């Protein structure tokens, strides 16, 4: 046959887009159960021979964590999508009925901010447009950004079923959101009330507790005098000292509290205080909330602007005075001179006024934790307002029990502690947002009778008084974005309708997500799934780390350290991005990368390309022949044993989401065992064999390459698909059929696209400990020779002469049979066997052998001696330096592990001196 040409240079730009389009257009991303799937016939065959339980077990479903529709994919998305794609491709090739659902999130706050920023540049606000026009504009922005995200996901190679793409505000999901709100309301789990909430003045909306990022911030503790209003205290004092980080909030104080057990203040409890800068009188009360040891033991109580003070105020029936407008400025409840000022400007003015009145004692600089909006980074204010809440305790208890029952499992397990702790300390969830973009709260208020109407459908009239629709006013707020995304695993499958997809694919199998949204999303999805379907929405929860720069910093625009995944794909290709991220993704750890990191994946993809190009090029003039187990050489048997071991390790790693272990296995198998050992060793057949042997050798190579590409595909889908398409698959399949039943050679006769090819399976007949042991010795000997060559600084091209001393009866006897392989792979001129160490030689010891490089005419003795002597002097200098460090102050102050490492360096240098000295003496 003719040789098959691959382009000389690996260039992913030439084929990645073409391959992705073919995968998508031909329906390979659809589940097998879809009638238009290319492999539907295999599913129908399985369906006839399987029970419903067996079919369910052979189903693998993943819902993509929906990216914000206004965003662009960053490297975190690249990692998350890569990890999902790997397991999805693996299960698809395993033969599972596999579905990966794509979609995007409407991202209420973030998307509205994008549109409002654009309006601001035009000198307008959303109020200038009105709600309807504003939403029209926001939908247009959504469409524009959505198209960008889809293009990026296609570039990444996401093997999602685009025919099932969802959006959190599409018709079906909107219906699900309404149904859930009304159902929870009917069950008494949703309520409306005036409570203290987290408020973002910039976004103009309430935030849930877990949407507040607490950041250590430089600030100050301000010490202020409050004077008694009803005469001196029994000890004669006329004022008290309080300390606060926010002096502007004193304008909303309605009490000062002390601990009832604090004997210092027992006599003053019940006295009255004059609130500075106001004309108000406030009481001095006692409450166990106060920490006696903190500050002066006296705490100002501002119920409208601190959650703890809110609780104190409820216990003592204190007045609640809100001092803020919704934009974060001071309102009409404050003295006129402070109204309309921002908190910071008001603080500066208040400190000045207190100083002038002799009521300011001083300040001390501190660093304290301050809440910031997770979207815009504005300081969050505790704010009193009417909001809608979900009672979380009943939902959280079910979610905790599901974990205890083993219905959900975290990978790695350490995240179970985070999950448990959050659920045990959960607070009610504020779900209303003062936005226009999002799911409008399905609540109407009758203007005639004041009735509150909560309905799945828009009401035509008031059910209480019969008032027409134009007398009904819908709640202006929208629901928290997470209120739609917590339904994602089942709403995307058609719930609340009883769809075929819901029946087939729910509960889903796995969730792959980052640890920073365990609270926002993961826990809530579990609660929603249990409440509305009676089942946990997934079983496996793989929590991966974050992608950071080499210094361990989170990637951000402000730091300028972000890496665009599309830039990496443009430079190195999608496979390089995917393989590198997976290779570096150890469970429970963040990933530290820079642009050069992705050279790792690029080099590996190049290796696969070049090795395949070599094998396919060797088809020129050859005839492919059936390969039976009986026609395999010991080298082939060893290779199949390596392949089988890689298959077992790969399956085990992927089943438990150990991505870095799986990627490392592939790298070791293909680069080291297949390319560097097997492919190189088969050159003996092409160099020395007759035509029949060459035909046999290339046929075995093709068989192993075909199966190896199937093994590699989930991690490097594009390059493996491009190569697989070039293989003479029909000839390989026909010859496998002709070869009959085998225990070692693959019996796969698949000839379609690699994306749906059968994933390699473990084969017990391939395990051969005897052959593996023999080849392990050969590898050890060859590595020893290569090590000596490097250690002695010998020319890599120099054809050395070897002598080998073999222990009789050991596994090293194989060396006598494989001298041609040793000469080829070690790059030596000849090998002879001896019974004692030759004179003037440099040796190394292995299991059952000693190998010696002869210092004869093939080696420059003088240069070698000079190199050894210089190396001894270098090591002696290192020894002297280490001994000095270990004998001085270093050993007294350095950490134990550093001292241990230094001692190990010292011992290594001493061993090197001993070895090099023996070489010099020998020569």
C-alpha positions in Angstrom: 0.0 0.0 0.0 1.0 3.6 -0.2 2.3 5.6 2.7 -0.1 8.0 4.4 1.1 11.5 4.5 0.6 13.7 7.5 1.7 17.3 7.2 5.3 17.7 8.4 4.5 20.3 11.0 1.7 19.9 13.5 -0.6 22.9 12.9 -3.9 22.7 14.8 -5.3 25.7 13.0 -5.6 23.5 9.9 -8.1 21.1 11.3 -9.6 22.0 14.7 -12.5 24.1 13.4 -13.2 21.6 10.6 -13.3 18.7 13.0 -15.5 20.5 15.5 -18.0 21.4 12.8 -18.2 17.8 11.6 -18.7 16.4 15.1 -21.5 18.9 15.8 -23.2 18.7 12.4 -23.2 14.9 12.3 -24.8 14.7 15.7 -21.9 13.0 17.7 -22.6 15.2 20.7 -26.2 13.9 21.0 -27.0 11.1 23.5 -27.2 7.6 22.0 -30.9 7.5 22.9 -31.7 10.2 20.3 -33.0 8.7 17.1 -30.7 11.0 15.0 -27.5 10.1 16.9 -24.9 8.3 14.6 -24.7 5.5 17.2 -28.4 5.2 18.0 -28.5 1.6 16.6 -26.0 0.5 19.3 -28.3 2.0 21.9 -31.4 0.2 20.5 -29.4 -3.1 20.7 -28.5 -2.4 24.3 -32.0 -1.4 25.1 -33.4 -4.8 24.0 -31.1 -6.7 26.3 -31.1 -4.4 29.3 -33.5 -3.7 32.2 -34.5 -0.1 32.9 -32.2 -0.1 35.9 -29.3 -1.2 33.7 -30.0 1.5 31.1 -30.1 4.1 33.8 -26.8 2.9 35.2 -25.3 3.2 31.7 -26.4 6.9 31.5 -24.0 9.8 32.1 -25.4 13.3 32.4 -23.7 16.6 33.1 -25.1 20.2 33.1 -22.6 22.9 32.4 -22.2 25.6 35.1 -23.8 28.3 33.0 -21.4 31.2 32.4 -22.8 34.8 32.8 -24.2 35.8 29.5 -22.4 39.2 29.5 -19.0 37.8 30.2 -16.2 36.3 28.1 -14.7 33.0 29.0 -11.6 33.3 31.2 -9.0 30.7 32.1 -11.2 29.5 35.0 -13.9 28.7 32.4 -11.3 27.0 30.3 -10.4 24.7 33.2 -13.9 24.0 34.2 -15.0 23.2 30.6 -11.9 21.1 29.9 -12.5 18.9 32.9 -16.1 18.3 32.0 -15.3 17.6 28.4 -12.7 15.0 29.4 -15.2 13.0 31.5 -18.0 13.4 29.0 -15.9 12.2 26.1 -14.7 9.3 28.2 -18.2 8.1 29.1 -19.4 8.6 25.6 -16.6 6.3 24.3 -17.4 3.9 27.2 -20.8 3.4 25.5 -22.8 5.3 28.1 -25.9 7.3 27.0 -24.1 10.6 27.5 -25.6 14.1 27.6 -23.8 17.3 28.3 -26.2 20.3 28.5 -24.9 23.8 27.6 -26.4 27.1 28.6 -25.9 30.6 29.9 -27.1 32.5 33.0 -28.9 35.9 32.7 -26.7 37.2 35.6 -29.1 39.9 36.8 -26.7 42.3 38.5 -23.8 41.9 36.1 -25.9 42.2 33.0 -27.9 45.2 34.2 -24.6 46.9 35.2 -23.3 46.4 31.6 -26.3 48.1 30.1 -26.4 50.9 32.7 -22.7 51.7 32.1 -23.4 52.0 28.4 -26.4 54.3 29.1 -24.3 56.4 31.4 -21.9 57.1 28.5 -24.9 58.4 26.6 -25.9 60.6 29.5 -28.9 58.5 30.3 -30.2 56.3 33.1 -32.6 53.3 32.9 -35.4 55.5 34.2 -35.0 57.6 31.0 -35.8 54.6 28.9 -38.4 53.0 31.1 -38.6 49.4 32.1 -39.9 48.0 28.8 -37.3 49.7 26.6 -34.5 49.0 29.0 -35.3 45.3 28.9 -35.4 45.4 25.1 -31.9 46.8 25.1 -30.8 44.2 27.6 -32.1 41.3 25.5 -30.1 42.7 22.6 -26.9 42.8 24.7 -27.6 39.3 25.9 -27.8 38.0 22.3 -24.6 39.7 21.3 -22.6 38.3 24.2 -24.2 34.9 24.0 -23.0 34.5 20.4 -19.4 35.3 21.6 -19.6 32.7 24.4 -20.8 30.0 22.1 -17.9 30.7 19.7 -15.5 30.5 22.6 -16.9 27.2 23.8 -16.7 25.7 20.3 -13.1 26.8 20.1 -12.4 25.0 23.4 -13.9 21.8 21.8 -16.8 21.4 24.3 -18.7 18.3 23.2 -22.1 19.7 24.4 -25.4 18.9 22.8 -26.2 22.3 21.3 -29.7 21.2 20.4 -30.5 21.2 24.1 -28.9 24.6 24.9 -30.8 26.5 27.7 -30.9 30.1 29.1 -32.0 30.9 32.6 -34.7 33.2 31.2 -36.0 31.1 28.3 -39.6 30.2 28.3 -39.3 26.8 29.9 -37.0 27.9 32.7 -39.1 31.0 33.4 -42.1 28.7 33.9 -40.0 26.5 36.3 -39.0 29.6 38.3 -42.6 30.7 38.8 -43.7 27.3 39.7 -41.0 27.0 42.4 -41.7 30.4 43.8 -45.4 29.8 44.1 -45.0 26.3 45.5 -42.6 27.5 48.2 -45.0 30.2 49.1 -47.8 27.7 49.3 -45.7 25.5 51.6 -44.9 28.4 53.9 -41.3 28.5 52.9 -41.3 32.0 51.2 -42.3 35.1 53.1 -42.0 38.9 52.8 -40.8 41.1 55.6 -39.0 44.3 56.6 -35.6 43.2 57.7 -32.0 44.2 57.7 -30.3 43.1 54.5 -26.9 43.5 52.7 -27.3 46.4 50.4 -25.1 47.5 47.5 -25.4 51.2 46.9 -23.7 50.9 43.5 -26.0 48.2 42.2 -29.0 49.5 44.1 -30.1 46.1 45.3 -30.2 43.7 48.2 -27.6 40.9 48.3 -27.7 37.5 49.9 -25.2 36.8 52.7 -23.0 34.7 50.4 -22.9 37.4 47.8 -20.8 39.6 50.2 -17.0 39.3 50.0 -15.4 40.1 53.3 -12.0 41.8 52.6 -9.4 42.9 55.1 -9.3 46.7 54.7 -7.3 49.4 56.3 -9.5 51.5 58.7 -9.6 53.1 62.1 -11.2 52.6 65.5 -12.7 56.0 66.5 -13.2 56.8 70.2 -16.1 59.1 71.0 -17.5 60.5 74.3 -21.3 60.2 74.9 -22.5 62.5 77.8 -25.0 61.6 80.4 -28.3 63.4 79.9 -29.7 62.8 83.4 -26.8 63.9 85.6 -23.5 62.3 86.6 -23.1 58.6 87.3 -22.7 57.4 90.9 -19.0 57.6 90.6 -19.2 61.2 89.5 -18.3 60.7 85.8 -20.3 62.8 83.3 -19.6 60.8 80.1 -18.8 57.4 78.7 -16.4 56.3 76.0 -17.5 54.1 73.1 -15.4 52.9 70.1 -16.6 52.4 66.6 -15.2 51.8 63.1 -18.1 53.8 61.6 -18.7 57.0 63.4 -21.3 58.2 60.8 -23.7 55.5 62.0 -24.0 57.1 65.5 -26.7 59.3 63.9 -28.9 56.1 63.9 -28.0 55.0 67.4 -31.0 54.2 69.7 -29.1 52.9 72.7 -25.7 52.0 74.2 -25.4 48.5 75.7 -23.2 46.9 78.4 -23.0 43.2 79.5 -25.4 42.5 82.5 -22.5 40.7 84.2 -20.1 43.6 83.8 -19.8 44.9 87.4 -18.2 48.1 86.3 -21.4 49.4 84.8 -24.2 47.8 86.9 -24.9 51.2 88.6 -25.3 53.1 85.3 -27.7 50.7 83.5 -30.9 52.6 82.9 -29.3 56.0 82.7 -29.9 58.3 79.8 -27.3 59.5 77.3 -27.3 62.5 75.0 -26.6 61.3 71.4 -23.8 63.5 70.0 -24.6 65.9 67.1 -28.4 65.3 67.6 -31.1 66.4 69.9 -32.0 62.8 70.8 -31.8 61.1 74.2 -31.0 57.3 74.2 -31.0 54.7 77.0 -28.1 52.8 78.4 -29.2 49.1 78.5 -27.8 45.7 79.4 -27.6 42.8 76.9 -25.6 39.5 76.9 -24.5 40.2 73.3 -21.9 42.7 74.6 -18.4 41.3 75.0 -17.0 42.7 78.3 -13.4 42.3 77.1 -13.8 44.2 73.9 -12.9 47.9 74.0 -14.5 49.7 76.9 -17.2 47.1 77.3 -19.8 49.7 76.1 -21.3 49.3 72.6 -23.4 51.7 70.5 -26.6 50.1 69.2 -27.7 51.0 65.7 -30.5 48.5 64.9 -31.0 49.7 61.3 -27.4 49.3 60.3 -25.9 46.3 62.0 -27.3 42.7 62.1 -26.3 42.1 65.7 -27.7 45.5 66.8 -30.9 44.6 64.9 -31.3 41.5 67.2 -30.5 43.6 70.3 -33.1 46.2 69.2 -35.8 43.5 68.8 -35.1 42.2 72.3 -35.4 45.6 73.8 -38.0 47.1 71.6 -35.7 49.9 70.4 -36.6 52.4 67.8 -35.2 51.5 64.4 -33.8 54.6 62.5 -32.6 54.1 59.0 -30.1 56.9 58.1 -29.3 55.9 54.5 -30.8 56.4 51.1 -30.7 53.5 48.6 -27.7 55.1 46.9 -25.7 55.0 50.2 -26.0 58.7 51.0 -27.4 60.0 54.3 -31.1 60.6 54.4 -33.6 62.9 56.0 -33.4 61.1 59.4 -30.0 62.8 59.9 -29.3 66.4 60.8 -29.7 68.6 57.7 -25.9 69.4 57.3 -25.2 65.7 56.7 -28.0 64.9 54.3 -27.0 63.8 50.8 -23.4 63.1 51.8 -21.7 59.8 51.1 -20.7 57.8 54.2 -17.1 58.7 53.8 -17.7 62.5 53.4 -20.2 62.4 56.3 -17.6 60.5 58.5 -15.0 63.2 57.9 -17.4 66.0 58.7 -18.7 64.2 61.8 -15.2 63.7 63.2 -14.5 67.4 62.7 -17.8 68.4 64.4 -17.1 66.0 67.3 -13.7 67.4 67.8 -15.0 71.0 67.9 -17.5 69.9 70.6 -14.8 68.1 72.6 -16.5 64.8 72.1 -13.8 63.1 70.0 -11.1 61.3 72.0 -9.0 60.0 69.1 -8.5 57.2 66.7 -6.2 54.2 66.2 -5.4 52.6 62.8 -6.6 49.0 62.4 -7.2 46.5 59.6 -10.6 44.9 59.7 -12.9 42.8 57.6 -15.3 44.9 55.5 -18.1 43.5 53.3 -17.9 44.2 49.6 -20.3 43.5 46.7 -19.2 40.4 44.9 -20.0 42.0 41.6 -18.8 45.6 41.7 -16.6 45.6 44.9 -18.5 48.5 46.5 -18.7 48.5 50.3 -22.0 46.8 51.3 -24.2 48.6 53.8 -26.6 46.9 56.3 -29.9 48.4 55.1 -33.5 48.1 56.4 -36.0 47.3 53.6 -38.9 45.1 52.5 -37.6 41.9 50.9 -38.7 38.4 50.0 -37.0 35.5 51.8 -36.8 31.7 51.6 -36.8 29.8 54.8 -33.7 27.7 54.4 -33.6 25.5 57.5 -36.1 22.9 56.3 -34.4 22.7 53.0 -30.9 22.6 54.5 -31.9 19.7 56.8 -32.8 17.6 53.8 -29.6 18.4 52.0 -27.5 17.5 55.1 -29.3 14.2 55.3 -28.7 13.4 51.7 -25.0 13.8 52.3 -25.1 11.7 55.4 -26.9 9.0 53.4 -24.3 9.0 50.7 -26.6 10.3 48.0 -24.0 12.9 47.2 -20.2 12.4 47.2 -17.6 15.1 47.1 -14.3 14.8 45.2 -12.1 15.5 47.1 -13.8 14.6 50.3 -12.5 17.6 52.2 -15.2 19.8 50.8 -17.8 17.9 52.7 -16.7 19.9 55.8 -17.4 23.1 54.1 -20.8 21.9 52.9 -21.8 20.7 56.3 -20.6 23.8 58.1 -22.5 26.1 55.8 -25.8 24.1 55.9 -25.7 23.8 59.7 -25.3 27.6 60.1 -27.5 28.7 57.2 -29.6 31.8 57.4 -32.8 32.6 55.4 -32.1 33.6 51.8 -33.0 37.1 50.6 -34.2 36.4 47.1 -35.6 39.8 45.9 -33.4 42.2 43.9 -34.2 45.8 43.1 -33.4 45.3 39.4 -35.3 45.3 36.1 -33.4 42.4 34.4 -34.4 39.1 35.7 -37.4 37.0 36.7 -40.1 39.3 37.8 -41.5 38.2 41.2 -44.9 36.6 40.5 -46.7 38.7 43.1 -49.4 41.3 42.6 -51.0 43.7 45.0 -54.6 44.8 44.6 -55.0 48.6 44.8 -58.6 48.3 45.8 -58.5 45.9 48.8 -54.8 45.4 49.4 -54.8 41.7 48.7 -51.5 40.0 48.0 -51.8 37.6 45.0 -49.1 35.0 44.4 -49.8 33.2 41.1 -48.2 30.9 38.5 -50.2 32.8 35.8 -50.7 36.5 35.4 -54.1 37.2 37.2 -57.0 38.7 35.3 -58.7 40.1 38.5 -58.3 40.1 42.2 -59.6 36.8 43.7 -60.8 38.7 46.8 -62.6 41.7 45.6 -62.9 41.1 41.9 -60.9 44.2 40.9 -59.8 44.1 37.2 -56.3 43.6 36.0 -55.5 47.4 35.7 -56.1 47.6 39.5 -53.4 45.0 40.1 -49.8 46.1 40.5 -47.0 43.6 40.1 -44.1 43.6 42.6 -41.4 45.7 40.9 -38.5 43.5 42.1 -36.9 40.5 40.3 -35.6 37.3 41.8 -32.0 36.7 42.7 -30.1 35.1 39.7 -29.4 32.1 41.8 -33.1 31.5 42.2 -33.2 30.3 38.6 -29.8 28.6 38.5 -30.6 26.5 41.6 -33.1 24.7 39.4 -30.6 24.1 36.6 -30.1 20.3 36.8 -33.8 19.5 36.4 -35.3 22.7 34.7 -33.0 22.2 31.8 -34.5 18.7 31.3 -38.0 20.1 31.1 -39.3 20.2 34.7 -42.0 20.9 35.8 -43.3 19.0 32.7 -42.8 15.2 32.8 -40.5 15.1 29.7 -38.7 12.1 28.3 -35.4 13.9 29.0 -36.3 14.3 32.6 -37.1 10.6 32.8 -34.0 9.5 31.0 -31.3 11.8 32.3 -32.4 12.9 35.8 -30.8 12.7 38.3 -27.7 13.8 36.5 -24.5 12.0 37.2 -21.8 14.6 38.0 -21.3 18.2 38.7 -17.9 19.7 38.0 -17.4 23.2 39.4 -15.0 25.5 41.3 -14.9 25.7 45.1 -15.9 29.4 45.2 -19.6 28.7 44.5 -20.2 25.8 46.8 -22.5 28.2 48.8 -24.0 30.1 45.9 -24.9 27.2 43.7 -24.0 23.7 44.7 -25.7 23.5 48.1 -28.8 25.3 46.7 -29.1 22.9 43.8 -29.1 20.0 46.1 -31.8 21.6 48.3 -34.0 22.4 45.2 -33.6 18.9 43.7 -34.6 17.2 46.9 -37.5 19.6 47.5 -39.0 19.4 44.0 -38.0 16.0 42.6 -37.4 14.0 45.8 -33.9 13.2 44.6 -30.4 14.7 44.8 -29.7 16.4 41.4 -26.4 14.6 41.0 -24.3 12.0 42.8 -20.7 13.0 42.1 -19.5 16.6 43.0 -16.0 17.3 41.7 -14.7 20.5 43.2 -11.6 21.9 41.3 -9.3 24.7 42.3 -8.9 28.1 40.8 -6.4 29.1 38.0 -3.9 31.5 39.4 -0.7 33.1 38.1 2.7 31.8 38.9 2.8 33.9 42.1 -0.4 32.4 43.3 -2.5 35.5 42.7 -6.0 35.3 41.4 -6.2 36.4 37.8 -7.8 39.7 37.3 -8.0 42.8 35.0 -6.6 45.1 37.7 -3.5 43.0 38.1 -3.2 42.5 34.3 -2.2 38.8 34.9 -5.2 37.2 33.1 -4.6 34.7 30.3 -7.2 34.5 27.5 -7.8 30.9 26.7 -8.5 31.9 23.1 -5.0 33.4 22.9 -3.5 30.1 24.1 -5.6 28.2 21.5 -4.5 30.6 18.8 -0.8 30.0 19.7 -0.7 26.3 20.7 -4.1 24.8 19.8 -7.1 23.6 21.9 -5.5 20.2 22.8 -2.4 21.9 24.3 -4.7 24.0 26.5 -6.8 21.1 27.6 -3.9 18.6 28.3 -1.9 21.2 30.2 -4.7 22.2 32.5 -5.7 18.6 33.1 -2.0 17.6 33.7 -1.7 20.4 36.4 -5.1 19.8 38.0 -4.4 17.9 41.2 -7.4 17.3 43.4 -7.8 20.0 46.1 -5.1 22.4 44.7 -5.2 25.6 42.7 -3.4 25.7 39.4 -0.5 28.1 38.9 0.2 28.9 35.2 1.7 31.4 32.8 1.7 31.4 29.0 4.8 29.2 28.8 3.1 26.5 30.9 1.1 25.5 27.8 4.2 24.5 25.9 3.8 21.2 27.9 0.6 20.3 26.1 1.9 21.6 22.8 5.0 19.4 23.0 2.9 16.3 23.8 0.5 17.0 20.9 3.5 17.4 18.6 4.9 14.1 19.9 1.6 12.3 19.1 1.6 13.9 15.6 5.3 13.0 14.8 5.1 9.5 16.1 1.9 8.9 14.0 3.5 10.5 11.0 6.5 8.2 11.2 4.3 5.0 11.5 2.0 6.0 8.7 5.0 6.9 6.5 6.3 3.4 7.0 3.2 2.0 5.2 4.9 2.7 1.9 5.2 -0.5 0.0 3.9 -2.6 2.9 1.0 -5.0 3.0 -1.2 -5.0 6.1 -1.7 -8.5 7.5 -3.9 -10.0 10.2 -2.2 -10.0 13.6 -2.9 -12.9 15.9 -1.6 -13.3 19.4 0.7 -16.1 18.1 2.5 -13.7 15.7 3.5 -11.2 18.4 7.1 -10.9 19.5 8.2 -10.5 23.1 8.5 -6.8 22.4 4.9 -6.6 21.2 3.7 -8.6 24.2 5.5 -6.1 26.5 3.9 -3.2 24.6 0.5 -4.6 25.0 1.1 -5.2 28.7 2.1 -1.5 29.0 -1.0 -0.5 27.1 -3.2 -2.6 29.4 -1.7 -1.1 32.5 -2.3 2.4 31.1 -5.9 1.5 30.3 -6.5 0.3 33.8 -4.9 3.3 35.4 -6.7 5.7 33.1 -10.1 4.3 33.8 -9.5 4.2 37.5 -8.3 7.9 37.5 -11.2 9.2 35.4 -13.8 7.3 37.4 -12.6 9.2 40.6 -11.9 12.5 38.8 -8.1 12.3 39.3 -7.4 14.3 36.2 -3.7 14.9 36.8 -3.1 11.2 37.4 -4.9 10.3 34.2 -3.0 12.9 32.2 0.4 11.7 33.7 -0.5 8.1 32.8 -1.1 9.1 29.2 2.1 11.1 29.0 4.2 8.3 30.5 2.6 5.6 28.4 2.7 7.3 25.0 5.8 9.4 25.2 8.0 7.0 27.2 6.8 3.5 26.7 5.2 3.7 23.2 7.5 6.3 21.4 10.8 6.1 23.2 10.9 2.4 23.7 8.5 0.5 21.5 8.6 2.5 18.3 12.3 2.9 18.5 12.8 -0.8 19.2 10.6 -1.8 16.2 13.1 -0.1 13.9 15.1 -3.3 14.2 12.3 -5.1 12.2 12.4 -2.4 9.5 16.2 -2.4 9.4 16.9 -6.1 9.6 13.7 -8.0 8.8 12.5 -9.4 5.6 9.3 -8.2 3.8 7.1 -10.6 5.8 8.5 -9.3 9.1 8.2 -5.7 8.0 4.5 -6.3 7.1 3.9 -7.9 10.4 5.7 -5.2 12.4 3.9 -2.3 10.7 0.5 -4.1 11.2 1.2 -4.5 14.9 2.3 -0.8 15.1 -0.9 0.3 13.5 -3.0 -1.9 15.8 -1.3 -0.4 18.9 -1.5 3.2 17.5 -5.2 2.8 16.7 -6.0 1.7 20.3 -3.6 4.3 21.8 -5.5 7.1 19.9 -8.7 5.9 21.5 -7.0 6.0 24.9 -5.7 9.6 24.3 -8.8 11.1 22.8 -10.7 12.5 25.8 -7.6 14.6 26.7 -6.5 15.6 23.1 -9.6 15.2 21.0 -8.6 17.2 17.9 -5.1 15.9 17.1 -6.2 12.3 17.8 -9.3 12.7 15.6 -7.3 14.1 12.7 -4.8 11.2 12.9 -7.5 8.6 13.4 -9.3 9.8 10.2 -6.1 9.1 8.3 -5.7 5.5 9.5 -6.7 2.6 7.1 -9.5 1.7 9.5 -11.3 -0.6 7.1 -8.1 -2.7 6.5 -7.4 -2.8 10.2 -10.9 -3.9 11.0 -10.9 -6.5 8.2 -7.6 -8.0 9.4 -8.8 -8.2 13.0 -11.8 -10.2 11.8 -9.5 -12.5 9.8 -7.1 -13.0 12.7 -9.9 -14.8 14.7 -10.2 -14.8 18.5 -7.3 -13.2 20.4 -6.6 -12.5 24.0 -4.1 -9.7 23.4 -4.8 -8.0 20.1 -7.8 -5.7 20.0 -11.0 -7.1 18.4 -12.6 -3.7 17.7 -13.9 -3.4 14.2 -15.1 0.2 14.6 -14.5 2.5 11.6 -16.4 5.7 12.4 -15.2 8.9 13.9 -12.9 8.6 16.9 -15.3 10.7 19.1 -17.7 7.7 19.3 -15.1 4.9 19.1 -15.1 2.3 21.9 -12.8 3.3 24.8 -10.1 0.6 25.4 -11.0 -2.0 28.1 -8.7 -3.9 30.4 -7.7 -7.3 29.0 -6.5 -9.9 31.4 -4.6 -11.8 28.7 -2.3 -8.8 28.1 -0.9 -9.0 31.6 2.5 -10.8 31.4 4.6 -10.3 34.5 7.5 -12.4 33.2 7.9 -10.4 30.0 7.4 -7.1 31.9 10.2 -8.1 34.3 12.6 -9.0 31.5 12.0 -5.7 29.8 12.3 -3.8 33.0 15.9 -5.1 33.2 16.6 -4.1 29.6 15.3 -0.6 30.3 17.3 -0.3 33.5 20.5 -1.2 31.8 19.9 1.1 28.9 19.0 4.0 31.2 22.2 3.2 33.2 24.3 3.5 30.0 22.6 6.8 29.1 23.2 8.1 32.6 26.9 7.2 32.4 27.1 9.0 29.1 25.6 12.2 30.6 27.7 11.9 33.9 30.9 11.5 32.0 30.1 14.2 29.5 30.5 11.8 26.6 29.3 12.8 23.1 25.7 11.5 22.6 26.7 10.3 19.1 29.8 8.5 20.3 29.5 4.7 19.6 30.7 3.3 22.9 31.8 -0.2 23.8 30.0 -1.9 26.6 30.8 -4.9 28.8 28.0 -6.5 30.8 28.3 -8.8 33.8 25.1 -10.8 34.3 24.2 -12.8 37.5 23.5 -16.3 36.3 19.8 -17.3 36.4 18.6 -13.7 37.0 16.1 -11.8 34.8 19.1 -10.0 33.4 19.8 -13.0 31.2 17.5 -11.3 28.7 20.4 -9.0 27.9 22.2 -11.9 26.2 19.2 -12.3 23.9 18.7 -8.6 23.1 22.1 -7.3 22.3 20.8 -5.7 19.1 18.1 -3.8 21.0 20.7 -2.7 23.6 23.0 -1.5 20.8 20.2 0.4 19.1 18.6 2.1 22.1 21.7 2.8 24.1 23.6 4.0 21.0 26.6 1.8 21.4 28.9 0.0 18.9 28.8 -3.4 20.6 28.1 -5.3 23.7 30.2 -8.2 25.2 29.5 -10.2 28.3 32.2 -10.7 31.0 32.6 -12.5 34.3 34.5 -9.7 36.1 34.9 -6.0 35.9 37.1 -5.0 33.0 40.1 -2.8 33.6 39.8 0.9 32.7 36.0 1.0 32.7 33.3 3.0 34.3 30.3 1.1 35.6 26.8 1.1 37.1 24.9 -1.6 39.0 21.4 -2.8 38.3 19.2 -5.7 39.3 21.1 -8.8 38.2 23.7 -7.0 36.2 26.7 -4.6 36.2 27.3 -2.6 33.0 30.6 -1.0 32.1 31.5 1.7 29.6 35.0 0.7 28.3 37.5 3.6 28.3 39.2 2.6 25.1 39.6 4.3 21.7 35.9 5.3 21.7 36.5 7.6 24.6 39.0 10.5 25.1 40.7 9.4 28.4 42.4 12.7 29.1 39.3 14.8 28.7 37.4 12.4 30.9 40.0 12.5 33.7 40.0 16.3 33.6 36.2 16.4 33.8 36.2 14.0 36.8 38.9 16.1 38.7 37.0 19.3 38.1 33.8 17.7 39.3 35.5 16.5 42.5 36.8 20.0 43.2 33.3 21.4 42.7 31.7 18.8 45.0 34.4 19.5 47.7 33.5 23.2 47.6 29.9 22.3 48.1 30.7 20.0 51.0 32.8 22.8 52.7 29.9 25.2 52.2 27.3 22.8 53.6 29.5 21.8 56.6 30.0 25.5 57.4 26.3 26.2 57.3 25.4 23.2 59.4 28.0 24.0 61.9 27.0 27.7 62.3 24.0 29.8 63.2 22.1 28.4 60.2 21.6 25.1 62.1 20.3 27.0 65.1 17.7 29.2 63.4 16.6 27.5 60.1 13.4 25.3 60.0 13.9 21.6 60.5 12.9 20.7 56.9 15.5 23.2 55.5 18.2 21.8 57.7 17.3 18.3 56.6 17.5 19.3 53.0 20.9 20.8 53.5 22.1 17.6 55.2 20.8 15.6 52.2 22.7 17.9 49.8 25.9 17.3 51.9 25.5 13.5 51.8 24.8 13.6 48.0 28.0 15.6 47.4 30.0 13.1 49.5 28.6 10.2 47.5 29.6 12.0 44.3 33.1 12.6 45.5 33.5 8.9 46.4 32.2 7.7 43.1 34.2 10.2 41.0 37.4 9.4 43.0 36.9 5.7 42.2 36.6 6.6 38.5 39.8 8.6 38.6 41.6 5.7 40.4 40.3 3.2 37.8 41.7 5.4 35.0 
